[in-house]
């Protein structure tokens, strides 16, 4: 199956945007609870996927 032009670029942009949005819960927990939870890093991986 042949990929369209720019589909890789949109995939990279989508991965970055999804990863950025997925970091919001991790950042909020760190700021308000003053702890870093490794389990929330799974959300970031899923957001990039």
N, C-alpha and C positions, 0 to 999 in steps of 0.2 A: 504494500500500500504506500503510495507516494504522499509525502507531507506537503501541505501548502507552504508557500513562502511566508516567513514571518511566524509560523506556528511555534517554532522554538523560542523566538523572542517573547511571544505572548505567554508561553509556558514559564519562562524565567520571571517575567514581570508578575504573573499570577502567583508563582511560588514566593517571591519576595513580599508581595502584598498579603498573602495568606499567612506567612510567617510573622509579619509585622502585627497583623491583627491578633494572631494567636499569642503574642507576647504580652498583650494587655492584662490578662488575668494574673500572669506571673509577676508582672511589675506591680500591680495593685496589691497582691499579697505581700510582696516585699516592702512596699511603702507603708501600708497600714498595719501589717502584723509583724514587721521587722524580722521575717524569716524567709528563707528560700526553700521551696519545696521542689525536689527533683521530679516528682510525679507530674508537676505542671509542665515540665519540659516535653513530656509526651504530646501535650496539646500543640506545642510549637511544631513538632515533627509532623503531626497530622495536618496542621494548617499549611505547611509547605507542600505536603503531598497533594 
